[in-house]
Amino acid sequence: MKVTALIEAKKAGETVEKAAPAAEPTGVVDLMEALRASVEHAGSAKATAGKATAFGKTAGSKKPPAKKRARSTSTSNLADLSKADLYKKASAAGLAGRSHMTRDDLVKALSGSGR
């Protein structure tokens, strides 16, 4: 609509002035300051202590992670592994000649009966 009115005014010989460009909002955010505030908020004990989470528990009532059990390398466990897995275990154990061993040889060597 405004464009049509400007065209008609120009045809009629009127002078048309350009409008001043609208000032663009900058919206500049100091990223370092925002990051610093976020880290301070997340790291402060006061910010998280006692606040309820989505599950109704407080943030400070987390259970410690479960401890992993050490697996024993009994012959029955080794027999269930693939040759590739046995080779990885043999590499970790530093078994010499492992690249020439069969799957059964690797099981024996890792179980200790083949040494």
trRosetta pair geometry for C-beta under 8 A, 3 or more apart (Angstrom, degrees):
i j d omega theta_ij theta_ji phi_ij phi_ji
1 4 5.9 -55 -151 33 29 110
1 5 6.6 26 152 -16 63 106
2 5 5.6 -54 -150 37 35 112
2 6 6.4 36 152 -20 67 104
3 6 5.7 -54 -150 35 32 111
3 7 6.4 33 151 -20 65 104
4 7 5.7 -53 -148 34 32 111
4 8 6.4 31 154 -17 65 106
5 8 5.8 -53 -146 38 32 111
5 9 6.3 33 154 -19 64 106
6 9 5.7 -54 -146 37 32 111
6 10 6.3 33 154 -21 65 106
6 16 5.6 83 -156 -138 92 147
7 10 5.7 -55 -149 35 31 112
7 11 6.4 33 151 -21 64 105
8 11 5.6 -52 -148 34 33 113
8 12 6.4 28 154 -16 64 107
9 12 5.7 -58 -148 39 32 109
9 14 4.3 -63 -180 60 88 127
9 16 5.7 117 103 -76 121 108
10 13 7.8 61 177 -61 30 15
10 14 6.9 -84 -78 59 28 76
10 16 5.6 -41 -75 -15 89 134
29 34 5.8 23 159 -37 113 139
30 33 3.9 37 106 20 118 116
30 34 6.4 156 88 -17 63 85
31 34 5.6 -55 -144 39 33 111
31 35 6.1 33 157 -19 67 106
32 35 5.7 -54 -146 38 30 111
32 36 6.2 33 154 -22 64 107
33 36 5.6 -51 -144 36 32 113
33 37 6.3 31 156 -17 64 106
34 37 5.9 -55 -148 38 29 109
34 38 6.3 31 153 -21 63 108
35 38 5.6 -56 -147 36 31 113
35 39 6.3 28 156 -18 66 106
36 39 6.0 -56 -148 36 28 108
36 40 6.3 27 155 -17 63 108
37 40 5.8 -55 -145 38 30 111
37 41 6.2 31 155 -20 65 108
38 41 5.8 -56 -147 37 28 110
38 42 6.2 21 158 -13 65 110
39 42 5.9 -58 -142 41 29 106
39 43 5.8 16 163 -11 66 118
40 43 6.1 -65 -137 45 24 103
40 44 6.2 29 164 -34 63 107
41 44 6.3 -51 -143 20 23 109
41 47 5.2 139 -174 -123 62 161
42 47 6.9 -98 -95 93 14 147
42 48 7.7 43 -159 -48 44 119
43 47 7.9 64 62 34 32 131
44 47 4.3 89 74 -5 99 106
44 48 7.5 154 88 2 60 83
45 48 6.6 -75 -153 49 35 90
45 49 5.2 31 163 -29 76 120
46 49 6.2 -49 -118 32 24 108
47 51 7.7 -23 152 -17 47 138
48 51 6.0 -93 -156 27 37 116
48 59 4.5 -101 174 103 93 155
48 60 7.1 130 126 -55 92 81
49 58 7.7 24 -173 169 43 118
49 59 6.9 -112 -95 69 23 107
49 60 5.3 33 -129 -47 68 130
50 58 5.6 -34 -130 -148 26 129
50 59 7.5 -28 29 34 21 92
50 60 6.9 6 -44 4 45 122
51 58 6.7 123 65 -147 34 76
51 59 5.5 21 62 -8 85 118
52 56 6.2 -19 -166 -140 112 32
52 57 7.3 139 -149 74 67 21
52 58 6.1 -59 -95 -93 48 58
53 56 7.2 -50 68 19 70 19
53 57 5.5 -12 38 65 111 71
53 58 7.1 134 -8 -142 88 13
53 59 5.8 120 -53 -75 106 71
57 61 5.1 -119 176 69 107 125
58 61 4.9 91 62 -6 83 108
59 62 7.4 -13 174 -31 46 101
71 77 6.9 171 169 -174 112 160
72 77 6.8 144 90 6 70 150
73 77 6.2 -125 -143 77 37 124
73 78 6.0 53 -177 -58 81 107
73 89 7.3 146 -126 -169 135 143
73 110 6.0 -101 164 154 132 103
73 111 6.8 -153 131 -100 93 56
74 77 5.0 92 57 9 76 101
74 78 7.0 -147 95 -4 38 91
74 111 7.1 37 -174 -127 31 102
75 78 5.6 -58 -144 41 33 111
75 79 6.1 38 156 -28 67 105
75 107 6.5 74 -148 170 78 103
75 111 4.4 31 -83 -114 83 149
75 113 7.5 11 -82 0 126 129
76 79 5.7 -50 -146 30 30 114
76 80 7.1 31 154 -21 58 103
77 80 6.0 -58 -161 28 35 112
77 81 7.4 38 146 -28 63 102
78 81 5.7 -50 -160 18 42 116
78 86 6.6 78 -168 -108 90 102
78 89 7.7 -122 -123 73 99 164
78 106 7.9 -157 176 120 117 83
78 107 4.7 141 128 -136 119 82
78 110 5.4 167 -126 89 145 126
78 111 5.8 -128 22 -60 155 98
79 107 5.8 52 -82 -134 65 143
81 85 4.0 -119 -175 89 110 127
81 86 5.1 138 106 -55 122 81
81 89 7.4 27 145 -6 170 135
82 85 4.8 96 53 8 76 100
82 86 7.0 -139 97 -4 40 88
83 86 5.5 -53 -146 39 34 114
83 87 6.2 40 152 -24 66 104
83 103 4.4 -85 -93 -94 100 101
83 106 6.8 125 -142 27 70 151
84 87 5.6 -52 -148 33 29 113
84 88 6.7 33 151 -20 62 102
85 88 5.6 -49 -151 32 35 114
85 89 6.6 33 151 -15 65 103
86 89 5.7 -55 -151 38 34 110
86 90 6.2 35 150 -20 67 107
86 103 6.3 117 39 -145 156 70
86 106 4.0 95 150 131 128 139
86 107 6.5 -59 -129 -63 141 63
86 110 6.5 -131 -154 -15 88 147
87 90 5.5 -52 -145 38 33 113
87 91 6.3 39 152 -23 65 102
87 98 6.2 132 -138 155 72 117
87 99 7.9 64 -141 -95 116 52
87 106 6.5 -67 -69 -121 56 151
88 91 5.6 -50 -149 32 31 113
88 92 6.5 29 153 -16 63 105
89 92 5.7 -54 -148 38 33 111
89 93 6.2 25 153 -13 66 110
89 106 7.8 111 67 173 103 110
89 110 5.6 40 117 -120 125 141
90 93 5.7 -59 -143 44 31 106
90 95 4.2 -62 -166 37 90 128
90 98 4.0 150 138 -129 137 143
90 101 7.4 -165 -128 47 168 144
90 106 5.5 -87 -51 -143 136 100
90 109 6.6 45 -115 96 112 127
90 110 6.2 -96 -78 -69 79 105
91 94 7.6 35 177 -71 30 33
91 95 7.6 -67 -63 35 24 84
91 98 6.6 -146 -64 82 61 160
93 110 6.6 163 4 -117 161 82
95 98 4.6 94 92 -62 104 113
95 101 7.9 -16 129 -13 131 150
95 106 7.9 138 87 -132 162 72
95 109 5.4 83 -143 148 146 134
95 110 7.3 -76 -51 -73 148 71
97 100 5.4 -54 -175 43 80 107
97 101 6.3 95 127 -43 84 97
98 101 5.4 -47 -148 15 42 121
98 106 6.7 67 -149 -105 89 97
98 109 7.4 -152 -101 90 85 159
101 105 3.6 -138 -163 96 98 126
101 106 5.0 128 119 -57 131 76
101 109 6.6 -60 -131 -4 160 141
102 105 4.6 101 47 4 71 103
102 106 7.1 -131 95 -6 40 85
103 106 5.7 -54 -153 33 32 112
103 107 6.7 33 150 -20 65 102
104 107 5.6 -50 -150 32 35 113
104 108 6.4 33 153 -16 66 105
105 108 5.8 -56 -149 39 32 110
105 109 6.1 28 155 -18 67 110
105 114 6.6 131 -161 -154 60 164
106 109 5.8 -56 -141 40 29 109
106 110 6.0 22 162 -13 66 111
107 110 6.2 -63 -145 42 24 104
107 111 6.1 17 160 -15 63 113
108 111 6.0 -63 -143 40 25 105
108 113 5.3 -85 -159 77 78 92
108 114 3.2 86 133 -45 102 125
109 114 4.3 -65 -73 73 53 128
109 115 6.4 95 -143 -61 64 77
111 114 7.3 82 55 1 84 90
112 115 5.9 -45 -156 12 48 118
